[in-house]
Amino acid sequence: MAVRIKFHERGFEQLLRHPRIKADLLRRAERIRDAAGGEDDGFVAVSGEGATRSRAAVIAASRGARRANAKTNVLVRSIDAGR
């Protein structure tokens, strides 16, 4: 016998936009930024809301940070710091 599950989509949206989720995502992005070299090296953590959920990212904001990331993939290597 198959069991049917009906998801409450609006509830998922509210959960994905909850302030605690947004804060957690920003904390994770900040840890990744720090592992990549921090703001002193030109990396910036940002957060915001997309169409359906909160998001966070680490951006190589300076020329030096972009160059370092292009040469050594420092952001990819730092992703474990966000776990």
Secondary structure, 3 states (H helix, E strand, C coil): CCCCCCCCHHHHHHHHCCHHHHHHHHHHHHHHHHHHCCHHHCEEEEEEECCCCEEEEEEECCHHHHHHHHHHCHHHHCHHHHC
